[in-house]
Amino acid sequence: MHAVVLRVARIDYNLTYFPGSGAGFAGVLAGRPWAVVHPRPRGHEPAWILRVAALAPLSLAVPVFAVGAGFVSPVPVPVDIDTTIATAFAIGWLACAIPSPQDFSVAFYAHRALKPVADSPSVGTRSRAD
């Protein structure tokens, strides 16, 4: 979701999947982020774009709450899915919608992150997608 907002705002970024994954499959899933987005702002972008990009994972909660509130009916499946499985899926999906502490840091201090960029284009901000 971070990358979607940055792409729409035309801010360059690097996307790295499974950074530093050397602990095997279980270590990759449990102990490290699955993807990391590194925005590369040029210094003239407004800070609110970085704030929106940092908090964009919150939008992942919209489909779960829409189904739960009855605004949207879930896609019918040919097999009767146990409600326990559906609940576990919803909880896992909502866990992905929580921004990381680094994301909140970017959201609160985006103006500070953009200030050094104007002086040196090699310094950038970092946002994590967990």
Number of C-alpha atoms within 10 A of each C-alpha: 18 24 22 11 17 21 13 9 13 11 16 13 18 11 15 14 12 14 13 10 15 10 12 8 9 9 11 16 13 10 10 16 17 16 15 19 20 18 20 19 24 18 18 10 14 12 20 13 16 29 20 18 22 30 21 20 21 16 12 16 17 12 16 17 14 13 14 13 10 10 10 12 10 12 7 8 7 6 6 7 10 8 9 9 10 11 11 11 13 18 14 11 15 19 15 16 20 18 18 17 11 15 24 16 15 24 21 16 14 19 17 12 21 23 15 16 18 15 11 11 13 11 16 19 19 18 25 20 24 15
